[in-house]
Each structure stands twice: as C-alpha cells, then as structure tokens.
Amino acid sequence: MSHLLLLLPSATYRAKDFLDAAARLDADVVVASDHRQALAGALGDRALRVDLRRPEAAAQAIVELAQRTPLDAVVAVDEQGVLVAALAAERLGLAHNPPEAVAVARDKAAMRDAFAAANLPQPEFRPVSGDEAQVASLAGEVGFPCVVKPVSLSASRGVIRADTPREAEVAATRIREILRQAGEDPAGLLLVERYIPGAEVAVEGMLRAGELELVAVFDKPDPLEGPYFEETIYVTPSRLPTSTLTTIGRLTSEAVAALGLVEGPIHAELRVDSGRAWLLELAARSIGGLCSRSLRFGLGVSFEELILRRALGLSLDRQTREEAASGVMMLPIPRAGVLQELGGQDAALAVAGVTGLELSIAPGKRVKPLPEGGRYLGFLFARGETAVGVEQALRVAHSRLDVVIVEPCGG
C-alpha cells in the first residue's frame, strides 16, 4: 500500500476529488491542512495541522510525522501548498520540484525575471514597491494599456487593466486594499505589465525528470480584455491552428526549464495573436477550481488520479486523454451581496451536452466579484463531439440560470 500526504488548504475546491483519487488507488492518506474542518474525521497521525504561511515550519512538521508514519509522496492540491510540498519532499528524499524553483513560480515578479533571463516572449514589465505616483510613472514606461497586479494571489484576483496614468494610480490603491483583505502585505511589491491583446489559452502538463508532456490546451473563448480578467469558459481541444499549438507547447517547455521545475503538474497561461504567443504565468500545480473535472483519461481515470499516480511512481498506462471535446464554465458572480438562490438548475442540466453542475457557494453566503473576490458561484460541465458544441451547451445552460443576490441586512 502506498502512503500519501495531501496538503489541503482551507479554501480549496479540490479536497474531495483528490481524496476520491487516493481511494481509487487504495493509498493510505494523511491529510495536512491549515483548517480544522479539513481535518474532520481524520485521527492521530492521519491528520496534521500546519501553517501554510510558514513553509519551513510546515515542511518540518511533515518530516517529523514521516518519522512515525512513512510517506511515499507529498502532494499539494492547490497553489498555497506547493512550496511546503517541495520542501518536505526534498527533506524526505521523495520526488519533488526544487523549492527555489517553486518559490520563483509563486512570485510573479521573480517569474518575469526568470523568463527575461531566458529571453522568452512576455509582456514588457516593471516591478514597483513605491506609491501610486510611481506606479503611474512605470505604467507610462511599459506603455498603455497596461495591467497592474499583485505578485501574489491567484485566479485573477487583484488584476486590473489601466488605460491612463490616473487609472493606474486608482488600480494600485485598490490592489493594496485587496492584499490587506487577503491577509497579504498591502505595501508589498506590485507588477506593472504591458497589456497583450489577443486570445488566451491555458495549458495543462505533467513533468517527469524535467520532461514535459502536454495534457491539454484549453481555449478561453470569452474575451479577456479588462478592466478585470474574470475567467469563465474553458474548452478543449483547442481550435487554434496546429502551428500555433506547436508554438504554445514549445514556449511552455522553455518556461518550465527557465524556472527549473522538474516534477509533477504545471498550469500555464499564454496570450496568442496572429500566430505569436506570449507567456503570462506558469504555476507548479494543476488547473484550479473544479476545472480538472472536464478532463478524463482512459477507463475514466481523473486528472487527480493521474497526478497521484505520477507522484507515487505507479503505472501510467491509461494516461491518454479521452477524445471527446469537453469544457467547464466557472459561474461568475455578477455583483456583491448575499447569495439568496441559484434558480434554473434543472433547466441548465437539461441542456444537451451538459454533464454536471457543482455549486461552490451556499445560499446565505456573502459574495463579491473580481477583482476583490476570489471564488466562483460554481462550475458547469459539458462534453460533446466538438469544441464548438461544448461551448454552445455551456452558454445555453448558463443563460437558464437565475442568480439571485440581495443586499445584506443593514447594507
């Protein structure tokens, strides 16, 4: 029996999918989390409370646990745990990414520097730690329109387009407040980047000893032009020309090498226009949210099972992705308030091609859209013969949903 430690951050959507994958592999699981609720039902050495904001201490706690309960792999299910997993696996002599490479992947400014050193195509950029006036000045250097973003956070949280110096100043002020609300340093480094027009794609891949195998390329058919960059629909296989897809694969491999990542899943974001491609970001993890449910492999193997198989050194004989087109829609939050209900669910599920609807925020909870918000209402899934058909099914299903958000009491 394999022994596996899963790092489950409190805000993860993916605990159930990874735990189900582990059960399918008959792996003995230890759960490590920064939240008591995630540890509910786990007893003794099957549960470990760690502080993911203190990676060194969290990794040491895992090492000490492994002295009592040997481990074959340490796997982070989301961004918040990847550095802890790398540190712990290195100390335990398990397959891992170099911690320094993971740290660079988690810092957007350091990542930009690494891509620049490798002469990879990316937006013109400037890191800035000064006040709003300096942000506006550096925005003028990279050129308008530009994008202002924190070097931390994920899922497009705090990412704002600015078309003028004044808009850049306002964006910086707003981002610093978002950082404060997220428990990050509001005076931390920001990044100012030249806005790159064109279509955006997401790339999923798996690394083994530094060799990258592409798993999927997702088109994002909704324009991501700002002022905020809320992602909605992902559809695969991509409809881009073969030559463009070849460029995307090559750039992703070069980006992986530039960061020094060598093991496990990666998630990359690129912009493409007229056959050219630019790197936006690359993370040492798989796709976020519940989007991985849109990917299936031979005999119904999930992406999570594929990740765990690779981490545990198990057979990957069934890793070929199913040929059917598939997609997911991350349900956007239209405005701030309290979610009263999400109506029309049965009508949405009745749309041909739609295979599932998963809500991630319960009625009665406060919600807020990007750039302040960091969660989606839920996820719609569809499958079909063509990517066009899958996209259409998702759009029709979404049109049948009725999101009711009310003002909070006293608001």
LUMKOLVEX-441640 format. One record per residue (C-alpha): chain; residue in one letter; x, y, z. Coordinates in steps of 0.5 Angstrom, whole numbers, always signed. Each point is the difference from the previous one (the first is absolute). Example, Ala and Ser with C-alpha at 12.3 -4.5 7.8 and 13.67 -1.06 7.14 Angstrom:
2
node chaine->A; residu->A; east->+25; north->-9; up->+16 $
node chaine->A; residu->S; east->+2; north->+7; up->-2 $
//
This chain:
411
node chaine->A; residu->M; east->+0; north->+0; up->+0 $
node chaine->A; residu->S; east->+2; north->+7; up->-2 $
node chaine->A; residu->H; east->+1; north->+5; up->+6 $
node chaine->A; residu->L; east->-2; north->+7; up->-3 $
node chaine->A; residu->L; east->-1; north->+7; up->+4 $
node chaine->A; residu->L; east->-4; north->+5; up->-3 $
node chaine->A; residu->L; east->+0; north->+8; up->+1 $
node chaine->A; residu->L; east->-7; north->+2; up->+0 $
node chaine->A; residu->P; east->+0; north->+8; up->+1 $
node chaine->A; residu->S; east->-7; north->+2; up->+3 $
node chaine->A; residu->A; east->-2; north->+4; up->-6 $
node chaine->A; residu->T; east->+1; north->-6; up->-5 $
node chaine->A; residu->Y; east->-6; north->-3; up->-4 $
node chaine->A; residu->R; east->+4; north->-6; up->-1 $
node chaine->A; residu->A; east->+0; north->-4; up->+6 $
node chaine->A; residu->K; east->-5; north->-5; up->-2 $
node chaine->A; residu->D; east->+3; north->-1; up->-7 $
node chaine->A; residu->F; east->+7; north->-2; up->+3 $
node chaine->A; residu->L; east->-3; north->-4; up->+6 $
node chaine->A; residu->D; east->-4; north->-4; up->-5 $
node chaine->A; residu->A; east->+6; north->-1; up->-5 $
node chaine->A; residu->A; east->+4; north->-2; up->+6 $
node chaine->A; residu->A; east->-5; north->-5; up->+2 $
node chaine->A; residu->R; east->-1; north->-3; up->-7 $
node chaine->A; residu->L; east->+8; north->-1; up->+0 $
node chaine->A; residu->D; east->-1; north->-4; up->+7 $
node chaine->A; residu->A; east->+5; north->+5; up->+3 $
node chaine->A; residu->D; east->+1; north->+2; up->+8 $
node chaine->A; residu->V; east->-2; north->+7; up->+0 $
node chaine->A; residu->V; east->+3; north->+5; up->+5 $
node chaine->A; residu->V; east->-4; north->+7; up->+0 $
node chaine->A; residu->A; east->+4; north->+6; up->+2 $
node chaine->A; residu->S; east->-4; north->+7; up->+0 $
node chaine->A; residu->D; east->+0; north->+7; up->+3 $
node chaine->A; residu->H; east->-7; north->-1; up->+1 $
node chaine->A; residu->R; east->-3; north->-4; up->+6 $
node chaine->A; residu->Q; east->-6; north->-2; up->-5 $
node chaine->A; residu->A; east->+4; north->-3; up->-5 $
node chaine->A; residu->L; east->+3; north->-5; up->+5 $
node chaine->A; residu->A; east->-7; north->-2; up->+3 $
node chaine->A; residu->G; east->-1; north->-8; up->+0 $
node chaine->A; residu->A; east->+8; north->-1; up->+0 $
node chaine->A; residu->L; east->+3; north->-2; up->+6 $
node chaine->A; residu->G; east->+7; north->-1; up->+3 $
node chaine->A; residu->D; east->+6; north->+0; up->-5 $
node chaine->A; residu->R; east->-5; north->+0; up->-6 $
node chaine->A; residu->A; east->-1; north->+8; up->+2 $
node chaine->A; residu->L; east->+5; north->+5; up->+0 $
node chaine->A; residu->R; east->-2; north->+8; up->+2 $
node chaine->A; residu->V; east->+5; north->+4; up->-4 $
node chaine->A; residu->D; east->+1; north->+8; up->-1 $
node chaine->A; residu->L; east->+1; north->+0; up->-8 $
node chaine->A; residu->R; east->+2; north->+8; up->+1 $
node chaine->A; residu->R; east->+6; north->-3; up->+4 $
node chaine->A; residu->P; east->+3; north->-5; up->-6 $
node chaine->A; residu->E; east->+6; north->-2; up->+4 $
node chaine->A; residu->A; east->-3; north->-2; up->+7 $
node chaine->A; residu->A; east->-6; north->-3; up->-4 $
node chaine->A; residu->A; east->+5; north->-5; up->-4 $
node chaine->A; residu->Q; east->+4; north->-1; up->+6 $
node chaine->A; residu->A; east->-7; north->-3; up->+4 $
node chaine->A; residu->I; east->-1; north->-4; up->-6 $
node chaine->A; residu->V; east->+7; north->-3; up->+0 $
node chaine->A; residu->E; east->-1; north->-2; up->+8 $
node chaine->A; residu->L; east->-6; north->-3; up->-2 $
node chaine->A; residu->A; east->+3; north->-4; up->-5 $
node chaine->A; residu->Q; east->+5; north->-3; up->+5 $
node chaine->A; residu->R; east->-6; north->-3; up->+3 $
node chaine->A; residu->T; east->-4; north->-1; up->-6 $
node chaine->A; residu->P; east->+4; north->-1; up->-6 $
node chaine->A; residu->L; east->-2; north->+3; up->-6 $
node chaine->A; residu->D; east->+1; north->-1; up->-8 $
node chaine->A; residu->A; east->-3; north->+6; up->-2 $
node chaine->A; residu->V; east->-2; north->+7; up->+2 $
node chaine->A; residu->V; east->-5; north->+4; up->-5 $
node chaine->A; residu->A; east->-2; north->+7; up->+1 $
node chaine->A; residu->V; east->-7; north->+0; up->-3 $
node chaine->A; residu->D; east->+0; north->+8; up->-1 $
node chaine->A; residu->E; east->+5; north->+6; up->-1 $
node chaine->A; residu->Q; east->+0; north->+1; up->+7 $
node chaine->A; residu->G; east->+3; north->-7; up->+2 $
node chaine->A; residu->V; east->+5; north->+0; up->-6 $
node chaine->A; residu->L; east->+6; north->+3; up->+4 $
node chaine->A; residu->V; east->-1; north->-4; up->+6 $
node chaine->A; residu->A; east->+0; north->-7; up->-4 $
node chaine->A; residu->A; east->+6; north->+2; up->-4 $
node chaine->A; residu->L; east->+4; north->+1; up->+7 $
node chaine->A; residu->A; east->-3; north->-6; up->+3 $
node chaine->A; residu->A; east->+1; north->-5; up->-5 $
node chaine->A; residu->E; east->+7; north->+3; up->-1 $
node chaine->A; residu->R; east->+2; north->-2; up->+7 $
node chaine->A; residu->L; east->-3; north->-7; up->+0 $
node chaine->A; residu->G; east->+3; north->-2; up->-7 $
node chaine->A; residu->L; east->-6; north->+0; up->-4 $
node chaine->A; residu->A; east->-2; north->+2; up->-7 $
node chaine->A; residu->H; east->+0; north->+8; up->+0 $
node chaine->A; residu->N; east->+1; north->+6; up->-3 $
node chaine->A; residu->P; east->+6; north->+5; up->+2 $
node chaine->A; residu->P; east->-3; north->+4; up->+6 $
node chaine->A; residu->E; east->+3; north->+6; up->-3 $
node chaine->A; residu->A; east->-3; north->-1; up->-7 $
node chaine->A; residu->V; east->-7; north->-1; up->+3 $
node chaine->A; residu->A; east->+2; north->+7; up->+4 $
node chaine->A; residu->V; east->+1; north->+3; up->-6 $
node chaine->A; residu->A; east->-6; north->-2; up->-4 $
node chaine->A; residu->R; east->-4; north->+2; up->+6 $
node chaine->A; residu->D; east->+3; north->+7; up->+0 $
node chaine->A; residu->K; east->-3; north->+4; up->-7 $
node chaine->A; residu->A; east->+6; north->+5; up->+0 $
node chaine->A; residu->A; east->+5; north->-6; up->+1 $
node chaine->A; residu->M; east->-3; north->-4; up->-5 $
node chaine->A; residu->R; east->+0; north->+6; up->-5 $
node chaine->A; residu->D; east->+8; north->+1; up->+2 $
node chaine->A; residu->A; east->+1; north->-7; up->-2 $
node chaine->A; residu->F; east->-4; north->+0; up->-7 $
node chaine->A; residu->A; east->+4; north->+6; up->-1 $
node chaine->A; residu->A; east->+7; north->-3; up->+1 $
node chaine->A; residu->A; east->-2; north->-6; up->-5 $
node chaine->A; residu->N; east->-2; north->+5; up->-5 $
node chaine->A; residu->L; east->-7; north->-2; up->+0 $
node chaine->A; residu->P; east->-6; north->+4; up->-3 $
node chaine->A; residu->Q; east->-4; north->+3; up->+5 $
node chaine->A; residu->P; east->-3; north->+7; up->+2 $
node chaine->A; residu->E; east->+4; north->+6; up->+1 $
node chaine->A; residu->F; east->+0; north->+0; up->+8 $
node chaine->A; residu->R; east->+2; north->+5; up->+6 $
node chaine->A; residu->P; east->+0; north->-3; up->+7 $
node chaine->A; residu->V; east->-2; north->+6; up->+4 $
node chaine->A; residu->S; east->+0; north->+1; up->+8 $
node chaine->A; residu->G; east->-1; north->+7; up->+0 $
node chaine->A; residu->D; east->-6; north->+5; up->+1 $
node chaine->A; residu->E; east->-6; north->+1; up->-5 $
node chaine->A; residu->A; east->+4; north->+5; up->-4 $
node chaine->A; residu->Q; east->+6; north->-5; up->-1 $
node chaine->A; residu->V; east->-5; north->-5; up->-3 $
node chaine->A; residu->A; east->-3; north->+5; up->-5 $
node chaine->A; residu->S; east->+7; north->+2; up->-2 $
node chaine->A; residu->L; east->+3; north->-7; up->-1 $
node chaine->A; residu->A; east->-7; north->-1; up->-4 $
node chaine->A; residu->G; east->+2; north->+5; up->-5 $
node chaine->A; residu->E; east->+7; north->-3; up->-1 $
node chaine->A; residu->V; east->-4; north->-7; up->-2 $
node chaine->A; residu->G; east->-5; north->+4; up->-4 $
node chaine->A; residu->F; east->-8; north->+0; up->+1 $
node chaine->A; residu->P; east->-4; north->-4; up->+0 $
node chaine->A; residu->C; east->+4; north->-4; up->+6 $
node chaine->A; residu->V; east->-2; north->-5; up->+5 $
node chaine->A; residu->V; east->+1; north->+2; up->+8 $
node chaine->A; residu->K; east->+0; north->-7; up->+4 $
node chaine->A; residu->P; east->+3; north->-2; up->+7 $
node chaine->A; residu->V; east->+6; north->-5; up->-1 $
node chaine->A; residu->S; east->-4; north->-5; up->+5 $
node chaine->A; residu->L; east->-7; north->-2; up->+0 $
node chaine->A; residu->S; east->-3; north->-4; up->-6 $
node chaine->A; residu->A; east->-7; north->-1; up->-4 $
node chaine->A; residu->S; east->+1; north->+7; up->-3 $
node chaine->A; residu->R; east->-1; north->+3; up->+7 $
node chaine->A; residu->G; east->+2; north->+7; up->+0 $
node chaine->A; residu->V; east->+2; north->+0; up->-7 $
node chaine->A; residu->I; east->-2; north->+7; up->-3 $
node chaine->A; residu->R; east->+1; north->+3; up->-7 $
node chaine->A; residu->A; east->+1; north->+7; up->+0 $
node chaine->A; residu->D; east->+0; north->+5; up->-7 $
node chaine->A; residu->T; east->+2; north->+6; up->+3 $
node chaine->A; residu->P; east->+5; north->+2; up->+6 $
node chaine->A; residu->R; east->-6; north->+2; up->+4 $
node chaine->A; residu->E; east->-3; north->-7; up->-1 $
node chaine->A; residu->A; east->+7; north->-3; up->+2 $
node chaine->A; residu->E; east->+0; north->+4; up->+7 $
node chaine->A; residu->V; east->-7; north->-2; up->+1 $
node chaine->A; residu->A; east->+1; north->-7; up->-1 $
node chaine->A; residu->A; east->+7; north->+0; up->+4 $
node chaine->A; residu->T; east->-5; north->+3; up->+6 $
node chaine->A; residu->R; east->-5; north->-6; up->-1 $
node chaine->A; residu->I; east->+5; north->-5; up->+0 $
node chaine->A; residu->R; east->+3; north->+2; up->+6 $
node chaine->A; residu->E; east->-6; north->-1; up->+4 $
node chaine->A; residu->I; east->-2; north->-7; up->-4 $
node chaine->A; residu->L; east->+7; north->-2; up->+3 $
node chaine->A; residu->R; east->-2; north->+3; up->+7 $
node chaine->A; residu->Q; east->-6; north->-4; up->+0 $
node chaine->A; residu->A; east->+3; north->-7; up->-2 $
node chaine->A; residu->G; east->+5; north->+1; up->+5 $
node chaine->A; residu->E; east->+6; north->+2; up->-4 $
node chaine->A; residu->D; east->+5; north->+5; up->+1 $
node chaine->A; residu->P; east->-4; north->+7; up->-3 $
node chaine->A; residu->A; east->+7; north->+3; up->-1 $
node chaine->A; residu->G; east->+2; north->-6; up->-4 $
node chaine->A; residu->L; east->+3; north->+0; up->-7 $
node chaine->A; residu->L; east->-5; north->+1; up->-6 $
node chaine->A; residu->L; east->+2; north->-1; up->-7 $
node chaine->A; residu->V; east->-2; north->+4; up->-6 $
node chaine->A; residu->E; east->+0; north->-3; up->-7 $
node chaine->A; residu->R; east->-2; north->+2; up->-7 $
node chaine->A; residu->Y; east->-7; north->-3; up->-2 $
node chaine->A; residu->I; east->+1; north->-5; up->-5 $
node chaine->A; residu->P; east->-6; north->+0; up->-5 $
node chaine->A; residu->G; east->-3; north->-7; up->-3 $
node chaine->A; residu->A; east->-3; north->-7; up->+2 $
node chaine->A; residu->E; east->+2; north->-3; up->+7 $
node chaine->A; residu->V; east->+2; north->-7; up->+1 $
node chaine->A; residu->A; east->+1; north->-5; up->+6 $
node chaine->A; residu->V; east->+5; north->-6; up->-1 $
node chaine->A; residu->E; east->+0; north->-6; up->+5 $
node chaine->A; residu->G; east->+6; north->-4; up->+0 $
node chaine->A; residu->M; east->+4; north->-5; up->+4 $
node chaine->A; residu->L; east->+7; north->+0; up->+2 $
node chaine->A; residu->R; east->+5; north->-6; up->+1 $
node chaine->A; residu->A; east->+7; north->+1; up->+1 $
node chaine->A; residu->G; east->+0; north->+6; up->-4 $
node chaine->A; residu->E; east->-4; north->-2; up->-6 $
node chaine->A; residu->L; east->-7; north->+3; up->-1 $
node chaine->A; residu->E; east->-6; north->-4; up->-3 $
node chaine->A; residu->L; east->-6; north->+5; up->-2 $
node chaine->A; residu->V; east->-6; north->-3; up->+3 $
node chaine->A; residu->A; east->-5; north->+5; up->-3 $
node chaine->A; residu->V; east->+0; north->+7; up->-3 $
node chaine->A; residu->F; east->-7; north->+4; up->+2 $
node chaine->A; residu->D; east->-3; north->+6; up->-5 $
node chaine->A; residu->K; east->-3; north->+5; up->+4 $
node chaine->A; residu->P; east->-5; north->+3; up->-5 $
node chaine->A; residu->D; east->-2; north->+6; up->+4 $
node chaine->A; residu->P; east->+4; north->+6; up->-1 $
node chaine->A; residu->L; east->+4; north->+2; up->+6 $
node chaine->A; residu->E; east->+1; north->+7; up->-1 $
node chaine->A; residu->G; east->-1; north->+3; up->+6 $
node chaine->A; residu->P; east->+0; north->+4; up->+4 $
node chaine->A; residu->Y; east->-1; north->-6; up->+4 $
node chaine->A; residu->F; east->+2; north->-7; up->-2 $
node chaine->A; residu->E; east->-5; north->-5; up->+2 $
node chaine->A; residu->E; east->+0; north->-7; up->-3 $
node chaine->A; residu->T; east->-6; north->-3; up->-2 $
node chaine->A; residu->I; east->+0; north->-6; up->-5 $
node chaine->A; residu->Y; east->+6; north->-5; up->-2 $
node chaine->A; residu->V; east->-1; north->-4; up->-6 $
node chaine->A; residu->T; east->+5; north->-6; up->-2 $
node chaine->A; residu->P; east->+2; north->-2; up->-5 $
node chaine->A; residu->S; east->+3; north->+7; up->-2 $
node chaine->A; residu->R; east->-3; north->+2; up->-7 $
node chaine->A; residu->L; east->+7; north->+4; up->-1 $
node chaine->A; residu->P; east->+4; north->-2; up->-7 $
node chaine->A; residu->T; east->+5; north->-5; up->+1 $
node chaine->A; residu->S; east->+6; north->+4; up->-1 $
node chaine->A; residu->T; east->-3; north->+5; up->+6 $
node chaine->A; residu->L; east->-1; north->-6; up->+4 $
node chaine->A; residu->T; east->+7; north->-2; up->-1 $
node chaine->A; residu->T; east->+3; north->+7; up->+2 $
node chaine->A; residu->I; east->-4; north->-1; up->+6 $
node chaine->A; residu->G; east->+3; north->-7; up->+2 $
node chaine->A; residu->R; east->+7; north->+3; up->-1 $
node chaine->A; residu->L; east->-1; north->+6; up->+4 $
node chaine->A; residu->T; east->-3; north->-4; up->+6 $
node chaine->A; residu->S; east->+6; north->-5; up->+0 $
node chaine->A; residu->E; east->+5; north->+6; up->-1 $
node chaine->A; residu->A; east->-4; north->+4; up->+6 $
node chaine->A; residu->V; east->+1; north->-7; up->+4 $
node chaine->A; residu->A; east->+7; north->+0; up->-1 $
node chaine->A; residu->A; east->+1; north->+7; up->+2 $
node chaine->A; residu->L; east->-3; north->-1; up->+6 $
node chaine->A; residu->G; east->+4; north->-6; up->+2 $
node chaine->A; residu->L; east->-7; north->-4; up->+1 $
node chaine->A; residu->V; east->+1; north->-8; up->-1 $
node chaine->A; residu->E; east->-5; north->-4; up->+3 $
node chaine->A; residu->G; east->-8; north->+0; up->+0 $
node chaine->A; residu->P; east->-6; north->+4; up->-3 $
node chaine->A; residu->I; east->+1; north->+7; up->-3 $
node chaine->A; residu->H; east->-5; north->+5; up->-2 $
node chaine->A; residu->A; east->+2; north->+6; up->-5 $
node chaine->A; residu->E; east->-4; north->+6; up->-2 $
node chaine->A; residu->L; east->+2; north->+3; up->-7 $
node chaine->A; residu->R; east->-3; north->+5; up->-5 $
node chaine->A; residu->V; east->+0; north->-1; up->-7 $
node chaine->A; residu->D; east->+0; north->+5; up->-6 $
node chaine->A; residu->S; east->+1; north->-1; up->-8 $
node chaine->A; residu->G; east->+4; north->-7; up->+2 $
node chaine->A; residu->R; east->+4; north->+3; up->+5 $
node chaine->A; residu->A; east->+0; north->-2; up->+7 $
node chaine->A; residu->W; east->+2; north->+4; up->+7 $
node chaine->A; residu->L; east->+1; north->-3; up->+7 $
node chaine->A; residu->L; east->-5; north->+3; up->+5 $
node chaine->A; residu->E; east->+1; north->-5; up->+6 $
node chaine->A; residu->L; east->+3; north->-7; up->+2 $
node chaine->A; residu->A; east->-2; north->-4; up->+6 $
node chaine->A; residu->A; east->+3; north->-6; up->+3 $
node chaine->A; residu->R; east->-7; north->-3; up->+1 $
node chaine->A; residu->S; east->-6; north->-3; up->-4 $
node chaine->A; residu->I; east->-6; north->+4; up->-2 $
node chaine->A; residu->G; east->-4; north->+4; up->+6 $
node chaine->A; residu->G; east->-7; north->-1; up->+2 $
node chaine->A; residu->L; east->-4; north->-6; up->-3 $
node chaine->A; residu->C; east->+2; north->+1; up->-7 $
node chaine->A; residu->S; east->+4; north->-6; up->+0 $
node chaine->A; residu->R; east->-7; north->-4; up->+0 $
node chaine->A; residu->S; east->+0; north->+2; up->-7 $
node chaine->A; residu->L; east->+6; north->-5; up->-1 $
node chaine->A; residu->R; east->-1; north->-7; up->-1 $
node chaine->A; residu->F; east->+5; north->-6; up->-2 $
node chaine->A; residu->G; east->+0; north->-7; up->-2 $
node chaine->A; residu->L; east->-5; north->-4; up->+5 $
node chaine->A; residu->G; east->-3; north->+6; up->+3 $
node chaine->A; residu->V; east->+7; north->+2; up->+3 $
node chaine->A; residu->S; east->-1; north->+7; up->+3 $
node chaine->A; residu->F; east->+6; north->+5; up->+0 $
node chaine->A; residu->E; east->+1; north->+0; up->+7 $
node chaine->A; residu->E; east->+1; north->-8; up->+0 $
node chaine->A; residu->L; east->+5; north->+2; up->-6 $
node chaine->A; residu->I; east->+4; north->+5; up->+5 $
node chaine->A; residu->L; east->+0; north->-5; up->+6 $
node chaine->A; residu->R; east->+2; north->-6; up->-5 $
node chaine->A; residu->R; east->+6; north->+4; up->-2 $
node chaine->A; residu->A; east->+2; north->+2; up->+7 $
node chaine->A; residu->L; east->-1; north->-7; up->+3 $
node chaine->A; residu->G; east->+4; north->-3; up->-6 $
node chaine->A; residu->L; east->-6; north->-4; up->-2 $
node chaine->A; residu->S; east->-1; north->-2; up->-7 $
node chaine->A; residu->L; east->-3; north->+5; up->-5 $
node chaine->A; residu->D; east->-2; north->-5; up->-6 $
node chaine->A; residu->R; east->-7; north->+3; up->+0 $
node chaine->A; residu->Q; east->+2; north->+8; up->-1 $
node chaine->A; residu->T; east->-2; north->+1; up->-7 $
node chaine->A; residu->R; east->-6; north->+5; up->+1 $
node chaine->A; residu->E; east->-7; north->-1; up->-3 $
node chaine->A; residu->E; east->-1; north->+2; up->-7 $
node chaine->A; residu->A; east->-7; north->+4; up->+1 $
node chaine->A; residu->A; east->+0; north->+7; up->+1 $
node chaine->A; residu->S; east->-1; north->+3; up->+7 $
node chaine->A; residu->G; east->-1; north->+6; up->+4 $
node chaine->A; residu->V; east->-1; north->+4; up->+6 $
node chaine->A; residu->M; east->-3; north->+6; up->+2 $
node chaine->A; residu->M; east->+1; north->+4; up->+6 $
node chaine->A; residu->L; east->-6; north->+3; up->+2 $
node chaine->A; residu->P; east->+1; north->+8; up->+1 $
node chaine->A; residu->I; east->-2; north->+4; up->+6 $
node chaine->A; residu->P; east->-4; north->+6; up->-3 $
node chaine->A; residu->R; east->+0; north->+4; up->+6 $
node chaine->A; residu->A; east->+2; north->+1; up->+7 $
node chaine->A; residu->G; east->-5; north->-2; up->+5 $
node chaine->A; residu->V; east->-3; north->-6; up->+3 $
node chaine->A; residu->L; east->-2; north->-6; up->-4 $
node chaine->A; residu->Q; east->-7; north->-2; up->+1 $
node chaine->A; residu->E; east->-1; north->-5; up->-5 $
node chaine->A; residu->L; east->+2; north->-3; up->-7 $
node chaine->A; residu->G; east->-6; north->-2; up->-4 $
node chaine->A; residu->G; east->-1; north->-3; up->-6 $
node chaine->A; residu->Q; east->+5; north->-6; up->+2 $
node chaine->A; residu->D; east->-5; north->-6; up->-3 $
node chaine->A; residu->A; east->-1; north->+4; up->-7 $
node chaine->A; residu->A; east->+8; north->+1; up->+0 $
node chaine->A; residu->L; east->+1; north->-7; up->+1 $
node chaine->A; residu->A; east->-5; north->-2; up->-5 $
node chaine->A; residu->V; east->+4; north->+3; up->-6 $
node chaine->A; residu->A; east->+3; north->-5; up->-5 $
node chaine->A; residu->G; east->+7; north->-1; up->+2 $
node chaine->A; residu->V; east->+0; north->+3; up->+7 $
node chaine->A; residu->T; east->+3; north->-6; up->+4 $
node chaine->A; residu->G; east->+0; north->+4; up->+7 $
node chaine->A; residu->L; east->-1; north->+6; up->+5 $
node chaine->A; residu->E; east->+4; north->+1; up->+6 $
node chaine->A; residu->L; east->-1; north->+6; up->+5 $
node chaine->A; residu->S; east->+5; north->+2; up->+4 $
node chaine->A; residu->I; east->-3; north->+6; up->+4 $
node chaine->A; residu->A; east->-6; north->-2; up->+4 $
node chaine->A; residu->P; east->-6; north->+5; up->+0 $
node chaine->A; residu->G; east->+0; north->+5; up->+6 $
node chaine->A; residu->K; east->+8; north->+1; up->-1 $
node chaine->A; residu->R; east->+2; north->+7; up->-2 $
node chaine->A; residu->V; east->+3; north->+0; up->-7 $
node chaine->A; residu->K; east->+5; north->+5; up->-4 $
node chaine->A; residu->P; east->+2; north->+0; up->-7 $
node chaine->A; residu->L; east->+7; north->+1; up->-2 $
node chaine->A; residu->P; east->+5; north->+4; up->+1 $
node chaine->A; residu->E; east->-2; north->-1; up->+7 $
node chaine->A; residu->G; east->-3; north->-7; up->+0 $
node chaine->A; residu->G; east->+4; north->-6; up->+0 $
node chaine->A; residu->R; east->-6; north->-5; up->-1 $
node chaine->A; residu->Y; east->-5; north->-2; up->-5 $
node chaine->A; residu->L; east->-7; north->-2; up->+1 $
node chaine->A; residu->G; east->+1; north->-7; up->-3 $
node chaine->A; residu->F; east->+2; north->-4; up->-6 $
node chaine->A; residu->L; east->-4; north->-2; up->-6 $
node chaine->A; residu->F; east->+3; north->-6; up->-4 $
node chaine->A; residu->A; east->-1; north->-2; up->-7 $
node chaine->A; residu->R; east->+2; north->-6; up->-5 $
node chaine->A; residu->G; east->-1; north->-1; up->-8 $
node chaine->A; residu->E; east->+2; north->-1; up->-7 $
node chaine->A; residu->T; east->+3; north->+6; up->-1 $
node chaine->A; residu->A; east->+3; north->+6; up->+4 $
node chaine->A; residu->V; east->-5; north->+5; up->-3 $
node chaine->A; residu->G; east->-6; north->-4; up->+2 $
node chaine->A; residu->V; east->+3; north->-1; up->+7 $
node chaine->A; residu->E; east->+1; north->+8; up->+0 $
node chaine->A; residu->Q; east->-7; north->+1; up->-2 $
node chaine->A; residu->A; east->-3; north->-5; up->+5 $
node chaine->A; residu->L; east->+3; north->+4; up->+6 $
node chaine->A; residu->R; east->-2; north->+6; up->-3 $
node chaine->A; residu->V; east->-7; north->-2; up->+0 $
node chaine->A; residu->A; east->+0; north->-3; up->+6 $
node chaine->A; residu->H; east->+3; north->+6; up->+4 $
node chaine->A; residu->S; east->-6; north->+4; up->-4 $
node chaine->A; residu->R; east->-5; north->-4; up->+4 $
node chaine->A; residu->L; east->+3; north->+1; up->+7 $
node chaine->A; residu->D; east->-3; north->+5; up->+4 $
node chaine->A; residu->V; east->+5; north->+3; up->+5 $
node chaine->A; residu->V; east->-4; north->+4; up->+6 $
node chaine->A; residu->I; east->+5; north->+4; up->+4 $
node chaine->A; residu->V; east->-3; north->+5; up->+5 $
node chaine->A; residu->E; east->+2; north->+6; up->+4 $
node chaine->A; residu->P; east->+3; north->-3; up->+7 $
node chaine->A; residu->C; east->-4; north->+2; up->+6 $
node chaine->A; residu->G; east->+1; north->+7; up->+2 $
node chaine->A; residu->G; east->+4; north->+1; up->-6 $
//
